[in-house]
């Protein structure tokens, strides 16, 4: 291999990269033009979907009894209903709770519940039995009911978000 051959290979690579850059620029210009053309219709469709979402949410708020068992259902590819949020573990006196864990529970369990920094691991406490929670005087607030409206396939939502973000970039550039 000679320096002249390396120089020629480098020139070939630079030419190929320039051709690739040109093709990408052409594609991006076409995407930008298509986005500008379709953006008003996309925005109208987003507004319509938001209105439908709001009406569905209102209907779900008025009908929690329909979702006692099962709590959620899938209609037309959209999961609707109620989910219970995560429970909130509240420990009024952490030092006292640590003392109780160490005196009232087995050592192996205490190691799981007490973090090295001498604080109670709330995630681990949430897994305790009701009797242990009461005995340790820990209060657990159940998670609040939440309405669920979630498409089973969220790919379209990602595409829409990307299109709207790209549209803003195009409008700012114009």
N, C-alpha and C positions, 0 to 999 in steps of 0.2 A: 504494500500500500504506500502510495506516495502522497506528498502534501497536495499535489495538483489533483489527485483523485478525491482526497478529503474535501478540497475546495469545491469540486464539481458536485459531490454528494450533498454538501451544505447548500449549494445553489439550488439543486433539485428539491431539497426539503423546503427551502424558503419559498420557492415557486408553488409547491403543493400547499403550503400553509396559506399563501396569499389567495390561491384559488378557493380553498376551504373558507377563508374569511369572507370572500366575496359571496359565496353561496349562502353562508349564514346571514349575511347582511340582507340579501335578497329575501330569504325566508322571513327574517324579522320584519322587514318592511311590509311584506304581504300579511303577516300576522297582525301588525299594527293597523293596517288598512281594514282588515276583516273585523278586528276588535272595535274600531271606530264605527264601522257600519252597523254592527250588531249590538253595540252597547246600549242604545236606548231601549231596544226590545228586551235585553237581559235585565236592565234596571226595572222595567215594568213587570217582568216575570218575578223578580226578587220581591217587589212590592206586593204583588198578588200572593206569592207564597207566604210572606210575612203576615198578610191579612188572614189567610187561611189558617196559619199557625195560631194566631191570636184567637180566632173563633174556636178552634179545636181546644186550645187551653181553657177557654171560658167554659166550654161544654164539659171538659173533664173536671173542672172545679165544681161544677154543679152536680156531678154524678159520681161521687166517690164510692157509693154503695155498689155500683156496677163492677167495681174492681176489688172486691173483697177476696175472692178466690176464682180464678188466679188474679194476682195483683197487676199483671200486665198482659197485654194481648198484642198480636201483630196483625194489622189490617193493611192491605195494599202495600206491603213492604215497610210499614212504619210501626215501630213499637210504641204503644201508648199505655197509660195507666199510672200507677203509683209505685215508687220505690222508697224504701226506708233509708234515710241518710245514715251516716256513720254515727254510732253512739259517742257521746262526749263523756269522758271520764274526768271527774272533778275530785281532787284530793285536797281537802281544806288545810290539813297540817301534814306536810310531807314527812317531816322528821318523825312524827308520831306514827304515821302509817308504816314507815320503814321499820320502826321498832316493833310494831305489831306483826308485820310480815316475818321478821326474824324470829319472833317468839312463838308465833302461832302456826307457821307453815314449815314444811320440811326444808332443810338447808338447800337442797338442789333446786327446789321451786323458788326459794328466796333469791338464789343467784340469777334466775331468769327474770324475776320481777324487779329487782333492784339494779339499776344501771350503776356502773363503776363510779360515776360522779355523785353517788349517794342521792339519787332521785328515783322516784317510782316510775317504772316503764309503763305508761298508760296503755299502750297497745297490749302488753302482756296482762295487765290487770283486767282488761276487757274480756279476757278469756277465762277468768276465774268463775267458779260456781257462784250462784246467788248467795249461798250460805257464807262462803268465804268473804265475799264483798261486804255483806252485812256485818260479819264478825270483825272485819278490819275497819268498819265505819267509813267506807268509801261510798260515795254517791255516784250513780251512773244515770245520766240523763239519756233517754232513748233518742235516737235520731228522728228528726222531723220528717213527716211525709212530704215527698216531692213528686210533682207531676212529671211524667216522662213523655216526651215526644221526640223520638230518635229514629231516623231512617236506619234500616238494617244495613243498607249499603251507603256509607257516607262519602263515597268517591265523588259524587256530583257536588256535594257541598264544598269539597276541597277545590274542585275545578272552578266553581263559581267565585270562591274567595280569591283564587289566583287571578281569574279574569278581571275582577273588579280592581284588584291591586294593580294589575298591569294596565288597565284602562286609565287609572289615575296617573300613572307614569306617562302614558301617551298623551293625555290631555295637558299635563304640565309641560311636556316637550313642545306641543303644538302652539 
